[in-house]
Amino acid sequence: MNADLSAWIPGALIPWLVLFALYGLPLLHVALSRRCGGWRPPAGSRCPFGPRAGWLVMVLMLGPVGWLMFALRRPRRASGR
């Protein structure tokens, strides 16, 4: 029952917090956002993944850069202008 509390010193938590902040929160944002499209691919698409899965892969692979690409992308314009 002797718990070693030296592993929970603030210096040991900083890398985990950085990892969660730079990868966990952006992944959560993309997964829950309505802006990134659906989970299923559009009709007639040959790709088996939807836009949301694509954004999740980009954020997972590129980290903060992928999240910035998602957050700063331009919204689609109406086709009639």
Sequence and secondary structure as in RCSB ss.txt:
>XXXX:A:sequence
MNADLSAWIPGALIPWLVLFALYGLPLLHVALSRRCGGWRPPAGSRCPFGPRAGWLVMVLMLGPVGWLMFALRRP
RRASGR
>XXXX:A:secstr
    GGGGSHHHHHHHHHHIIIIIHHHHHHHH STT  SS  TT S SS HHHHHHHHHHHHTHHHHHHHHT   
   TT 
